[in-house]
Each structure stands twice: as C-alpha cells, then as structure tokens.
Amino acid sequence: MSANNVCGLYTMCIVKDEDKILLMNRPDKLGFPGYIGPGGKVDFPESFTEGAVRELREETGLSVQPEDLVFKGIDEYVVPQTNYRYLVFNYLATKYTGELLSNPPEGELSWVTVDEALDLPMQPWFRRRLPLFFAPGTFEISVVWDEDNDSSIEDKVRQLG
C-alpha cells in the first residue's frame, strides 16, 4: 500500500419516523443532485457517531443522541488513479427531537415512505444503498472506481450478520 493514500471519512444518517423517512432534495449546484439522506464529512477529531449527529442537526435541525443511532453499514469507494478512499459510515435513527429547519442549507426536506422514496430522482448509488438501511444486520458496499472511464471496475454489496 502506498504512503500517498488519502482517506475521506463521511457519515449518512437516515431518520425513520413510523413508516416515513426524512430525505433532502439537493439542488444541482451542491453536487449529488436529487433525494439523499443527511450526512457529510467527519470533522477531526470527532467520532463517526458525533459526525453523524452534527451533520443531521446542521442539515435538518433534528437532534439525536449517539447511543440511539443504529450502525447499518459502510460504503467504500476506492479510486486507484488518485489513491483516494472514500468511506461512508451509515446510521439509522428512530428517536429524535427538534423541528425541521425552515430554510435547510443542503436542500428541501421531505418525509416520505420508503416505497415513495424509491420513485424519487436520486443518485444510483443512493438508490442501491437506501433499502439496506431497513434490512436486518449491517451491510458493506465496496466499489473500485475507474475515474478515467467514469465507471466501476469492481462492485460488491454484502449483507453482514
């Protein structure tokens, strides 16, 4: 393994309230347009759960306690051309407090059922990941990405435990 490898650490947290989940509709100008779960970069030196809690609060106005998060899985995207590894730690929250922001910074917030969500415009990687939040156990997604050809070299999805 090269000493020049770079790793980006991110979180995503899906909030579920009975039969609905909270998604945001990101505009094109912010990248990854379409419906997506709240999340973002883990700031140093915060833990992954602290990052998920902070990102959820910043993007939605909702607060969750770290001990109420359920770890659902990890996404790993590796780009050999740049030696970049992008890791996303995924959580599910069913307990929260607070009110939704009236002017959220990342896009319009909507409560939708999972079935409705899968009919909304979203990135293909998020469409594949979303049902895994509600499956038993945890998941691992591992993608080796060819940046030159904008395509996957290797793509694995595993249900664990």
N, C-alpha and C positions, 0 to 999 in steps of 0.2 A: 504494500500500500504506500502510495506516495505521501510525503510530508506536506505536499501542497493541497491536500484535500480540504475542501471547505464544507461546513455543515450549517444549514439553516434550520432553526427549530421553531415550529409553529404549533398552534392548537386550533381545534374547532370544537364547539360545544352546541349540540342540538338540545333545545329546551322542548320538552313534551308536557302538555297540559291536557290530561284525559286523552281524547282522540285527535288532538291537534298539535302541530309542531310550529315553531317560530322560524321563519326564513326571512332573509332580506333580499330585495331585488337590487343588485348592484348595477349602476349605470356603466356604460361602455368606458367612460373616461377614467374609471377607477381600476380597470382591468378585471378579468374573470367576470364578464357581464352575465346577467341572469340571476336566478334564485340560487342562494347559497346559505350555508349555516354561518353564524357568527364565529369569528376567530381571527387569529393573526399571529404575529411574531412574539416569541417568548423573550422578554427583556432580561438581560443579565443583571443580577444573579437570581431572579425569581425562579421558582419551581414550575413545572409544567402545569400543575393544577392552579397555581397562583396566576400564571399567564392566562389560562382559560377563564378564570373568574374575572380578571381585569378586562380582558378583551370583550367578554359578554357584557359587562357593566358599561364599558365605553361605547359599544356599538348598539346596545339595546336599552340601557337604563335598568335592566334587571340585575338583581344580586343573587348569587348562590354561594353556599358555603363549600369549601373544598371537600369536606367529608361527605357531602351529598352528591358529589359527582361520581358517575359510574364510568370507569375507563372501558372504552369499547374497542379500541384498536389503534393501529399505527399504519400510516401511509409512508412509503419511502419512494422517492423519485431520485434516481441517480443519473447524472449527465456526464458520461465519460469525457466528452470534449472539453469540459470546463472543470473536471474533478469536483463537481458540486453535488452534495447530497442534501436533499430537502426532506425533512422529517416532520410529519404532522401527527400530533397526539390527539386522538378523538375521544370526546366525552359526551355523555348523555346526562341531562339534568331534569328531574321531575319535581323538584322543590325549588321555589324561588320567591323572592319578594321584590317589591317595587313596581313601577309603572313604565310602560314603553315610552321612549323618548318621542317627543312630538316632531323633532327635526333630526333624525338619526344621521350620523356622518357618513355611513357606508352604503345607504340605500333604504328604500321604503321597507318597513317591517310588516309582515303578514302572518296571521295564524291560519294554517291550512291543514287538512288531513294529509296523511302520507300518500294516499291514492291521488288526491288533488295535486300534491307537490310533484309527483312523477309526471304529470301532464304539463307542468310549467316549463318555460325555457330555462335551461341550466347547462352548465358545462358538463360534457360527457363523464369526466372523472367524478364529479359530484353526484350525478345520476346513478352511477355504479355504486358509489360509497353509501348513499343515503339509506337504502334498505338494511345495510349491515348494522346500523345503529340500533335496530329493533330486533335483530336476530339474537338467539341465545349465544352466550360466550363472547369471545373477542375475535377480532379479525386482523389480518395482516395483508396489506397490499404492497407489492414490490414491483416497481417499474424501472427498467433501464431505458433511458430516453436518448434517441439519436437527434440531437439538436440540428445537425446539418440537414437532415431529411424530414424534420418535424414529425417523427413517428417513433413508435415503440419498438425496441429491439427485443425486449423480454418483458413479459407482463404476467404477474402471478397474483391471485387472490386466494387467501386461505382463511377458512373459519377455524378458530382455535378454541379448545375447551368449551 
